[in-house]
Amino acid sequence: MAKKLIQSLNVALKQAQESQRPVWLHVYTSWGQESLEWKKQLEKNESWPRLLEEMHPLEWNRDWSPEVDQALQSFMQSRSGHSGWPMNVFLSPQGEALFMCGALEIESFVDLTRQLLVAWKLQPEDLREVAAQELEAFRKSDPLSCDSSSAASPEMSENSMVLGQAGILRFLTPLEKSLNVEKGYLGQGQIFHYPYAYRSLLSYEDLSKWGELSLLNLAKSPLCDVIGGGFFRSVEIDDEARLKSVSCEKLLIENAELLDVYLDACSLKKTPFFEQVAHEILESLLRDFQMKSTEGGEAPSFASAVSQSPDYYHLVSADLLKALSSKERQAAQLFFGIDSEAKVPSIETDVSILSEFVDVEPVDLRLQLIGSRKTLLKYREERSGKLRKSPPDRLSELTLLRVLARVVFMFDTPEIPQICDSLFARYQDEFRSDKNGATWTLREKAAYMRVLSSMTRLKTAHRDHEAAKLHFEEFEEVIFSLKDPLLSEAVWSLPVLGERVDLCDHGGVSGMSSLLIALLDYNSLTRMGLRAKYNLPVDVGHTLAWSLEKARPLGLYASSLYWALMRFQKNQMPVGNA
């Protein structure tokens, strides 16, 4: 939704130019409890309403435009050494960033705002000059800042190196170093999910064992909801990888992507544990985000992009005493690691090892654990948990739709095909009524293209060749609409940042990588006997090589490009020729 943010910001800047008052851009998250609480406390401050009258406020959800948020976070990090949410950006009427900060103490934030407004009235040009200097310094050091009129792809010889075997090692070696195999974590400090990083590790033979072990341990870590399935938003660890806190919220799009990862693991490793985890993520998606029924012929949808509030997931020893029998309690307390300190359950040990301590056969103990999980889940559902008010966005549901179509291939789930058909019909109508996604973002278009690929495969597998042919032809129509070079599709601009390439965000996905993967999906479909009208009208090899070089310093933030590189090699596409 970068386009919508640009439009909203332009409206605010126009109003600011007429009144010569600054714009206050407040970027928040719907899943971060601290972000929401900070805003509530700010609104209670007696001085704040008067200060607001001197500005033009614009509030924006981080997940509406993750590529813009990532860029602003990088800018704030370069200026202040801090990042995070909420993010507050004070803009001049011309769009320069006069001041940026995170969740300061409320009184300090109010005082700084007051001082900034006074300085703006007395010395506006001085503030603008300093802002321009800081932006120029950031753009010189920022690898994604660009000038679309002069952007160029690498030469063919450079492509051969970047896209070859040496290029894979060049990008995957830093990825391997950021991996904590024993915990299943990627990165340090605040740990978020990077699904495409795990997929890249699984796909590369020399590193696949580390990918497998990491996914095994991730499903036993505090990031995983071992009672109800699925994964929480993030955890924070110290320098020795010890747990400090858990962000007990689940995001629809992240759990859909992680389901896709564990489906990969099921296919590649044939491990029953991975299949169990995948089933639990699927159950969590349908339950925690409250899938609405399809009665009355209406297309299904999900009630929220964010699951229950954090308190809903907290369980302590007292909960065990209330909910479980003595046998279940003994097994669950040891196995799930529930105690007075750790409010979120995590798996502590293996069932076979645990049986030695409780003098119970592993099979009997496993049954007790299954029973205790069901009991605890029922106990948790009876508590006063409520869905957060965050309607699911287009990208989240399209991502889930693509993964659900894959689920049909692998699991016996009678209700999923109907969900896929109904969701697809709704978004197909929406895409067509919007003149082939004229107002959709690059990531949304790419997500829809990947859905078309999945639905083509699904209908082919079910021998519905007429439907498969129609989906494939629509896929080609969407590709044909991309008449301009791919690079121009991925460049966006804001006054506060200038021109920038959409190559990464905090989850490691971007508009460019999503589009490249969608085009590689198309290439693989043509090998299924579906007759293509034409070769791809874009140079995938050149664009992928350029993107990898541009995003090289970004590490995990560009991890989906690694996956695109894996796919490119697997398809054995000629370098520099789509």
C-alpha positions as CSV (number, residue, x, y, z in Angstrom):
1,M,0.0,0.0,0.0
2,A,2.9,2.3,-0.6
3,K,0.8,4.1,-3.2
4,K,-1.9,4.8,-0.6
5,L,0.6,6.1,1.9
6,I,2.1,8.4,-0.8
7,Q,-1.4,9.7,-1.6
8,S,-2.3,10.2,2.0
9,L,1.1,11.9,2.7
10,N,0.7,14.2,-0.3
11,V,-2.7,15.3,1.0
12,A,-1.3,16.1,4.4
13,L,1.7,17.9,2.9
14,K,-0.7,20.0,0.7
15,Q,-2.6,21.0,3.8
16,A,0.7,21.7,5.6
17,Q,1.9,24.0,2.8
18,E,-1.3,26.0,2.9
19,S,-1.0,26.5,6.7
20,Q,2.8,26.3,7.0
21,R,2.5,23.8,9.8
22,P,4.5,20.5,10.2
23,V,3.1,17.1,9.6
24,W,3.3,14.4,12.3
25,L,3.6,11.0,10.8
26,H,2.9,8.3,13.4
27,V,3.7,4.7,12.3
28,Y,2.3,2.1,14.6
29,T,1.7,-1.7,14.7
30,S,-1.6,-3.5,15.3
31,W,0.3,-6.4,16.9
32,G,2.7,-4.5,19.2
33,Q,1.0,-4.0,22.6
34,E,3.7,-1.5,23.6
35,S,3.0,0.6,20.5
36,L,-0.8,0.7,21.2
37,E,-0.3,1.5,24.9
38,W,2.1,4.3,24.1
39,K,-0.4,6.0,21.9
40,K,-3.1,5.7,24.6
41,Q,-0.9,7.3,27.2
42,L,0.0,10.1,24.8
43,E,-3.7,10.9,24.2
44,K,-4.2,11.2,28.0
45,N,-1.5,14.0,28.2
46,E,-3.3,17.3,28.8
47,S,-0.9,19.3,26.6
48,W,-1.1,17.0,23.6
49,P,-4.5,18.2,22.1
50,R,-3.2,21.8,22.0
51,L,0.0,20.7,20.3
52,L,-1.9,18.6,17.7
53,E,-3.7,21.8,16.6
54,E,-0.3,23.1,15.4
55,M,0.4,20.1,13.2
56,H,-1.3,17.9,10.6
57,P,-1.4,14.3,12.0
58,L,-1.2,11.2,9.8
59,E,-1.3,7.8,11.4
60,W,-0.2,4.7,9.5
61,N,-0.1,1.0,10.2
62,R,3.3,-0.4,9.6
63,D,1.9,-3.5,7.9
64,W,0.1,-1.4,5.3
65,S,3.4,-0.5,3.7
66,P,6.3,-2.6,5.1
67,E,8.7,-1.5,2.5
68,V,8.2,2.2,3.5
69,D,8.4,1.3,7.2
70,Q,11.7,-0.5,6.6
71,A,13.2,2.5,4.8
72,L,12.0,4.9,7.5
73,Q,13.4,2.6,10.2
74,S,16.8,2.6,8.5
75,F,16.7,6.4,8.2
76,M,15.9,6.8,11.9
77,Q,18.6,4.2,12.8
78,S,21.2,6.2,10.9
79,R,20.1,9.5,12.6
80,S,19.5,8.4,16.2
81,G,20.9,4.9,16.6
82,H,17.4,3.6,17.5
83,S,14.6,1.9,15.6
84,G,11.2,0.3,16.5
85,W,7.6,1.1,16.9
86,P,5.9,3.4,17.3
87,M,7.9,5.6,15.0
88,N,7.3,9.4,15.0
89,V,8.4,11.5,12.1
90,F,7.9,15.2,12.0
91,L,7.9,16.6,8.5
92,S,8.2,20.0,7.0
93,P,5.4,21.0,4.6
94,Q,7.9,20.1,1.8
95,G,8.4,16.6,3.2
96,E,11.8,16.8,4.9
97,A,12.2,14.8,8.1
98,L,12.8,17.5,10.7
99,F,12.9,15.0,13.6
100,M,12.4,11.3,14.1
101,C,12.1,9.2,17.3
102,G,10.5,6.1,18.8
103,A,8.6,5.5,22.0
104,L,10.1,8.2,24.2
105,E,8.8,8.8,27.7
106,I,5.6,10.7,27.2
107,E,6.5,13.9,29.0
108,S,9.9,14.0,27.1
109,F,8.1,13.4,23.8
110,V,5.6,16.2,24.5
111,D,8.4,18.6,25.5
112,L,10.4,17.8,22.4
113,T,7.3,18.3,20.2
114,R,6.7,21.7,21.9
115,Q,10.4,22.7,21.3
116,L,10.2,21.6,17.7
117,L,7.1,23.6,17.0
118,V,8.7,26.7,18.5
119,A,11.9,26.2,16.4
120,W,9.8,25.8,13.3
121,K,8.0,29.1,13.8
122,L,11.4,30.9,14.5
123,Q,13.9,29.2,12.2
124,P,12.1,27.0,9.6
125,E,14.8,27.3,7.0
126,D,17.6,26.2,9.4
127,L,15.6,23.1,10.3
128,R,15.0,22.3,6.6
129,E,18.7,22.7,5.8
130,V,19.8,20.3,8.5
131,A,17.1,17.8,7.4
132,A,18.3,18.0,3.8
133,Q,21.9,17.3,4.9
134,E,20.9,14.3,7.0
135,L,18.9,12.9,4.1
136,E,21.8,13.3,1.7
137,A,24.1,11.5,4.1
138,F,21.7,8.7,4.5
139,R,21.2,8.2,0.8
140,K,24.9,8.0,0.2
141,S,25.1,5.1,2.7
142,D,21.8,3.4,1.9
143,P,22.2,0.5,-0.5
144,L,18.6,0.8,-1.7
145,S,18.5,4.5,-2.5
146,C,18.5,4.9,-6.2
147,D,17.9,7.1,-9.2
148,S,15.5,5.1,-11.5
149,S,16.6,7.1,-14.5
150,S,20.2,5.9,-14.2
151,A,19.7,2.5,-12.6
152,A,21.4,-0.3,-14.7
153,S,21.7,-4.0,-14.5
154,P,25.1,-5.8,-14.2
155,E,26.9,-7.0,-17.3
156,M,26.4,-10.6,-18.5
157,S,29.8,-11.7,-17.0
158,E,28.7,-10.3,-13.6
159,N,25.4,-12.2,-13.9
160,S,27.2,-15.4,-14.4
161,M,29.1,-15.0,-11.2
162,V,26.2,-13.8,-9.1
163,L,23.7,-16.4,-10.3
164,G,26.2,-19.3,-10.3
165,Q,27.3,-21.7,-7.6
166,A,29.8,-19.2,-6.3
167,G,27.1,-16.6,-6.0
168,I,24.9,-19.0,-3.9
169,L,27.7,-19.6,-1.4
170,R,28.5,-15.9,-1.3
171,F,24.9,-15.1,-0.2
172,L,24.2,-18.2,2.0
173,T,27.4,-18.2,4.0
174,P,26.4,-15.0,6.0
175,L,22.9,-16.5,6.3
176,E,24.4,-19.7,7.9
177,K,26.4,-17.5,10.4
178,S,23.3,-15.8,11.6
179,L,21.6,-19.1,12.4
180,N,21.3,-20.5,16.0
181,V,20.7,-24.1,15.2
182,E,20.1,-25.2,18.8
183,K,17.3,-22.6,19.2
184,G,16.1,-22.5,15.6
185,Y,16.5,-18.7,15.6
186,L,17.8,-16.4,12.9
187,G,19.5,-13.2,14.0
188,Q,20.2,-11.8,17.5
189,G,18.4,-9.6,20.0
190,Q,14.8,-9.2,18.9
191,I,14.1,-12.4,16.9
192,F,11.5,-12.2,14.0
193,H,10.6,-14.8,11.4
194,Y,12.4,-15.1,8.1
195,P,10.6,-18.0,6.4
196,Y,12.4,-17.7,3.1
197,A,15.8,-18.0,4.9
198,Y,14.7,-21.4,6.2
199,R,13.5,-22.4,2.7
200,S,16.9,-21.4,1.2
201,L,18.8,-23.5,3.8
202,L,16.5,-26.5,3.2
203,S,17.0,-26.2,-0.6
204,Y,20.8,-26.1,-0.6
205,E,22.2,-29.6,-0.1
206,D,25.3,-28.6,1.9
207,L,23.2,-26.6,4.4
208,S,19.9,-28.6,4.4
209,K,20.8,-30.5,7.6
210,W,21.1,-27.2,9.4
211,G,17.8,-26.0,8.0
212,E,16.2,-29.3,9.2
213,L,17.6,-29.1,12.7
214,S,16.6,-25.4,13.0
215,L,13.0,-26.1,12.0
216,L,12.9,-29.0,14.5
217,N,14.1,-26.7,17.3
218,L,12.0,-23.7,16.2
219,A,8.9,-25.8,16.7
220,K,10.1,-26.5,20.3
221,S,11.1,-22.9,21.1
222,P,9.1,-20.2,22.9
223,L,8.3,-18.8,19.4
224,C,6.0,-21.7,18.9
225,D,2.6,-22.0,20.6
226,V,3.0,-25.6,21.7
227,I,-0.5,-25.7,23.1
228,G,-2.5,-24.5,20.1
229,G,-0.1,-24.6,17.2
230,G,1.3,-21.8,15.1
231,F,4.0,-19.2,15.9
232,F,4.2,-16.0,17.9
233,R,5.4,-12.7,16.4
234,S,8.8,-12.5,18.0
235,V,11.0,-13.2,21.0
236,E,13.8,-11.2,22.6
237,I,17.0,-12.9,23.7
238,D,20.2,-11.7,25.4
239,D,23.8,-12.1,24.2
240,E,23.9,-15.7,25.4
241,A,20.6,-16.6,23.6
242,R,18.7,-16.8,26.8
243,L,15.0,-15.8,26.6
244,K,14.0,-12.4,27.9
245,S,10.5,-11.9,26.5
246,V,7.9,-13.2,24.1
247,S,5.6,-11.1,21.9
248,C,2.5,-13.3,22.4
249,E,0.7,-12.4,19.2
250,K,0.3,-14.3,16.0
251,L,0.1,-12.7,12.5
252,L,-1.9,-14.3,9.8
253,I,0.7,-13.7,7.0
254,E,3.6,-15.0,9.0
255,N,1.9,-18.2,10.0
256,A,0.8,-18.8,6.4
257,E,4.4,-18.4,5.3
258,L,5.7,-20.7,8.1
259,L,3.1,-23.3,7.1
260,D,4.6,-23.1,3.6
261,V,8.1,-23.7,5.1
262,Y,7.0,-26.8,7.1
263,L,5.3,-28.1,4.0
264,D,8.7,-27.8,2.3
265,A,10.2,-29.7,5.2
266,C,7.5,-32.4,4.9
267,S,8.3,-32.9,1.2
268,L,12.1,-32.9,1.5
269,K,12.7,-34.7,4.8
270,K,9.7,-37.0,5.2
271,T,9.7,-36.5,9.0
272,P,6.4,-37.2,10.9
273,F,7.2,-34.4,13.3
274,F,7.2,-31.8,10.5
275,E,3.8,-33.1,9.3
276,Q,2.5,-32.7,12.8
277,V,3.7,-29.1,13.1
278,A,2.2,-28.3,9.7
279,H,-1.2,-29.7,10.8
280,E,-1.0,-27.6,14.0
281,I,-0.2,-24.4,12.1
282,L,-3.2,-25.1,9.8
283,E,-5.5,-25.7,12.8
284,S,-4.3,-22.5,14.4
285,L,-4.9,-20.5,11.2
286,L,-8.5,-21.6,11.0
287,R,-9.1,-21.2,14.8
288,D,-7.1,-18.3,16.0
289,F,-8.0,-15.9,13.2
290,Q,-11.6,-17.1,13.2
291,M,-12.3,-18.3,9.7
292,K,-15.9,-17.1,8.8
293,S,-18.2,-19.7,7.4
294,T,-19.3,-19.8,3.8
295,E,-23.0,-20.2,4.5
296,G,-25.3,-18.2,2.3
297,G,-22.9,-18.3,-0.7
298,E,-20.7,-15.6,0.6
299,A,-16.9,-15.9,0.1
300,P,-15.1,-16.8,3.3
301,S,-12.8,-14.4,5.0
302,F,-10.8,-14.1,8.2
303,A,-11.9,-11.9,11.1
304,S,-8.4,-10.5,11.8
305,A,-4.8,-10.3,10.6
306,V,-3.8,-10.5,14.3
307,S,-4.8,-13.2,16.7
308,Q,-5.8,-13.0,20.4
309,S,-4.4,-10.4,22.8
310,P,-1.1,-11.5,24.5
311,D,-2.8,-12.3,27.9
312,Y,-4.8,-15.0,26.1
313,Y,-1.7,-17.2,25.6
314,H,-0.2,-16.9,29.0
315,L,-0.2,-20.0,31.1
316,V,1.5,-20.6,34.5
317,S,1.6,-23.4,37.0
318,A,-1.7,-22.3,38.6
319,D,-3.4,-23.1,35.2
320,L,-2.0,-26.6,35.4
321,L,-3.5,-27.1,38.8
322,K,-6.9,-25.9,37.7
323,A,-7.1,-27.6,34.3
324,L,-5.2,-30.9,34.4
325,S,-5.4,-34.2,36.2
326,S,-2.4,-35.2,38.3
327,K,-0.9,-37.5,35.6
328,E,-1.5,-34.9,32.9
329,R,0.0,-32.2,35.1
330,Q,3.2,-34.2,35.8
331,A,3.8,-34.8,32.1
332,A,2.8,-31.3,30.9
333,Q,4.8,-29.5,33.6
334,L,8.0,-31.3,32.6
335,F,7.4,-31.4,28.8
336,F,5.9,-28.0,28.2
337,G,8.2,-26.1,30.6
338,I,5.3,-24.3,32.3
339,D,6.3,-22.6,35.6
340,S,5.8,-19.5,37.6
341,E,8.5,-17.6,35.7
342,A,7.9,-18.7,32.1
343,K,4.4,-17.5,31.3
344,V,4.5,-19.0,27.8
345,P,4.8,-22.8,27.4
346,S,7.7,-24.2,25.5
347,I,8.8,-27.8,24.9
348,E,11.6,-28.7,27.2
349,T,12.6,-32.2,26.3
350,D,11.9,-35.3,24.2
351,V,9.1,-37.7,25.2
352,S,11.4,-40.7,25.3
353,I,13.9,-39.0,27.6
354,L,11.1,-37.6,29.8
355,S,9.6,-41.1,30.3
356,E,12.8,-42.1,32.3
357,F,12.0,-39.5,34.9
358,V,8.3,-40.1,35.3
359,D,8.4,-44.0,35.0
360,V,5.9,-44.1,32.2
361,E,6.2,-45.8,28.9
362,P,6.8,-43.3,26.0
363,V,3.6,-44.3,24.2
364,D,1.5,-43.8,27.3
365,L,3.2,-40.6,28.1
366,R,2.6,-39.3,24.6
367,L,-1.1,-40.0,25.0
368,Q,-1.1,-38.1,28.3
369,L,0.6,-35.2,26.6
370,I,-2.0,-35.2,23.8
371,G,-4.7,-35.2,26.4
372,S,-3.1,-32.4,28.4
373,R,-2.7,-30.2,25.3
374,K,-6.4,-30.6,24.4
375,T,-7.3,-29.8,28.0
376,L,-5.1,-26.7,28.2
377,L,-6.3,-25.5,24.8
378,K,-9.9,-25.8,25.9
379,Y,-9.1,-24.0,29.2
380,R,-7.4,-21.2,27.3
381,E,-10.4,-20.8,24.9
382,E,-12.7,-20.5,27.8
383,R,-10.8,-17.5,29.1
384,S,-11.6,-13.9,28.0
385,G,-9.4,-13.7,25.0
386,K,-10.6,-11.4,22.2
387,L,-9.5,-10.9,18.6
388,R,-7.6,-7.7,18.0
389,K,-9.4,-5.2,15.7
390,S,-7.2,-5.5,12.7
391,P,-9.1,-6.7,9.6
392,P,-6.9,-9.0,7.4
393,D,-5.3,-7.2,4.5
394,R,-5.2,-8.4,0.9
395,L,-1.6,-9.6,1.0
396,S,-2.2,-11.8,4.1
397,E,-5.2,-13.5,2.6
398,L,-3.6,-14.0,-0.8
399,T,-0.6,-15.5,0.8
400,L,-2.7,-17.9,2.9
401,L,-4.8,-18.8,-0.2
402,R,-1.6,-19.8,-2.1
403,V,-0.4,-22.0,0.8
404,L,-3.9,-23.6,1.3
405,A,-3.9,-24.6,-2.3
406,R,-0.7,-26.4,-1.6
407,V,-2.1,-28.1,1.5
408,V,-4.7,-29.8,-0.7
409,F,-1.9,-31.6,-2.5
410,M,-0.4,-33.0,0.7
411,F,-3.0,-33.5,3.4
412,D,-6.5,-35.0,3.4
413,T,-8.4,-31.8,4.4
414,P,-12.0,-32.0,3.0
415,E,-12.9,-28.4,3.9
416,I,-9.8,-26.7,2.4
417,P,-10.7,-27.1,-1.4
418,Q,-14.0,-25.2,-0.8
419,I,-12.2,-22.4,1.1
420,C,-9.6,-22.1,-1.8
421,D,-12.3,-21.9,-4.5
422,S,-14.4,-19.4,-2.6
423,L,-11.4,-17.1,-1.6
424,F,-10.0,-17.3,-5.1
425,A,-13.3,-16.3,-6.7
426,R,-13.6,-13.3,-4.4
427,Y,-10.1,-12.0,-5.2
428,Q,-10.4,-12.8,-8.9
429,D,-13.5,-10.6,-9.1
430,E,-11.7,-7.9,-7.1
431,F,-8.6,-8.0,-9.3
432,R,-10.6,-7.8,-12.5
433,S,-12.9,-5.1,-11.3
434,D,-9.8,-3.0,-10.5
435,K,-8.7,-3.2,-14.1
436,N,-6.2,-6.0,-13.5
437,G,-5.0,-4.7,-10.1
438,A,-4.4,-1.1,-11.2
439,T,-4.3,0.1,-7.6
440,W,-2.7,-3.0,-6.2
441,T,0.9,-2.9,-4.8
442,L,3.7,-4.8,-6.5
443,R,3.7,-7.4,-3.7
444,E,-0.1,-7.8,-4.0
445,K,0.1,-8.3,-7.8
446,A,2.9,-10.9,-7.3
447,A,0.9,-12.7,-4.6
448,Y,-2.1,-12.9,-6.9
449,M,0.2,-14.2,-9.7
450,R,1.4,-16.9,-7.3
451,V,-2.1,-17.8,-6.4
452,L,-2.9,-18.3,-10.1
453,S,0.1,-20.6,-10.3
454,S,-1.1,-22.6,-7.3
455,M,-4.7,-22.8,-8.6
456,T,-3.4,-24.0,-12.0
457,R,-1.5,-26.8,-10.4
458,L,-4.4,-27.7,-8.2
459,K,-6.9,-27.9,-11.1
460,T,-4.4,-29.8,-13.2
461,A,-3.9,-32.4,-10.4
462,H,-7.7,-32.8,-10.1
463,R,-7.8,-33.2,-13.9
464,D,-9.9,-30.1,-14.3
465,H,-7.9,-29.1,-17.4
466,E,-10.3,-26.5,-18.6
467,A,-10.1,-24.5,-15.3
468,A,-6.3,-25.0,-15.2
469,K,-6.1,-23.6,-18.7
470,L,-8.2,-20.5,-17.8
471,H,-6.0,-19.8,-14.7
472,F,-2.9,-20.2,-16.7
473,E,-4.1,-17.8,-19.4
474,E,-5.0,-15.2,-16.8
475,F,-1.5,-15.6,-15.4
476,E,-0.1,-14.7,-18.8
477,E,-2.4,-11.7,-19.0
478,V,-1.0,-10.4,-15.7
479,I,2.5,-10.9,-16.9
480,F,1.8,-9.2,-20.2
481,S,0.5,-6.1,-18.3
482,L,4.1,-5.7,-17.0
483,K,5.3,-4.0,-20.1
484,D,7.9,-1.8,-18.4
485,P,11.2,-3.2,-17.1
486,L,10.9,-5.0,-13.8
487,L,13.2,-2.5,-12.1
488,S,10.8,0.4,-12.7
489,E,8.0,-1.6,-11.1
490,A,10.0,-1.9,-7.9
491,V,11.0,1.8,-7.5
492,W,8.9,4.1,-5.3
493,S,9.5,7.5,-4.0
494,L,8.5,9.6,-1.0
495,P,9.6,13.2,-0.3
496,V,11.1,12.2,3.0
497,L,13.3,9.5,1.5
498,G,13.6,10.1,-2.3
499,E,13.6,7.2,-4.8
500,R,14.2,3.7,-3.4
501,V,14.0,0.1,-4.6
502,D,11.5,-2.2,-3.0
503,L,13.9,-5.0,-2.2
504,C,13.4,-5.8,1.5
505,D,11.4,-5.5,4.7
506,H,11.7,-6.8,8.3
507,G,10.4,-10.3,7.2
508,G,12.9,-10.6,4.4
509,V,10.3,-10.3,1.6
510,S,9.9,-7.5,-1.0
511,G,7.9,-6.5,-4.0
512,M,10.8,-7.3,-6.4
513,S,11.6,-10.7,-4.9
514,S,7.9,-11.7,-4.8
515,L,7.5,-10.7,-8.5
516,L,10.7,-12.6,-9.5
517,I,9.4,-15.8,-7.7
518,A,6.0,-15.4,-9.4
519,L,7.7,-15.3,-12.8
520,L,9.8,-18.4,-11.9
521,D,6.5,-20.1,-11.0
522,Y,5.3,-19.3,-14.5
523,N,8.4,-20.8,-16.0
524,S,7.9,-24.0,-14.0
525,L,4.3,-24.2,-15.2
526,T,5.3,-24.2,-18.8
527,R,7.2,-27.4,-18.1
528,M,3.9,-29.1,-17.0
529,G,2.7,-29.3,-20.6
530,L,0.9,-26.0,-20.5
531,R,1.6,-24.2,-23.8
532,A,2.9,-20.7,-23.2
533,K,2.1,-17.9,-25.6
534,Y,5.5,-16.3,-25.4
535,N,8.7,-16.2,-23.5
536,L,8.7,-14.0,-20.4
537,P,8.8,-10.4,-21.5
538,V,11.4,-9.4,-18.9
539,D,15.0,-10.4,-18.2
540,V,14.7,-12.3,-15.0
541,G,18.3,-13.2,-14.8
542,H,19.6,-9.6,-15.1
543,T,17.0,-8.3,-12.7
544,L,17.7,-11.0,-10.1
545,A,21.5,-10.4,-10.3
546,W,21.0,-6.7,-10.0
547,S,18.7,-7.1,-7.0
548,L,21.1,-9.5,-5.2
549,E,24.0,-7.1,-5.6
550,K,22.0,-4.2,-4.5
551,A,20.6,-6.0,-1.4
552,R,23.8,-7.8,-0.5
553,P,24.5,-5.7,2.7
554,L,21.0,-6.2,4.0
555,G,21.4,-9.8,5.2
556,L,18.2,-11.4,6.5
557,Y,16.1,-8.4,5.3
558,A,16.6,-9.7,1.7
559,S,16.3,-13.4,2.4
560,S,13.5,-14.0,-0.1
561,L,16.0,-13.0,-2.8
562,Y,18.1,-16.0,-1.7
563,W,15.1,-18.2,-2.3
564,A,14.5,-16.7,-5.7
565,L,18.2,-17.5,-6.5
566,M,17.6,-21.2,-5.4
567,R,14.5,-21.3,-7.7
568,F,16.4,-19.8,-10.6
569,Q,19.1,-22.4,-10.4
570,K,16.6,-25.2,-9.9
571,N,14.8,-24.2,-13.0
572,Q,18.1,-24.1,-14.8
573,M,17.2,-21.0,-16.6
574,P,19.9,-19.5,-18.9
575,V,21.7,-16.7,-17.2
576,G,20.5,-13.4,-18.5
577,N,17.7,-14.9,-20.6
578,A,14.1,-15.3,-19.4
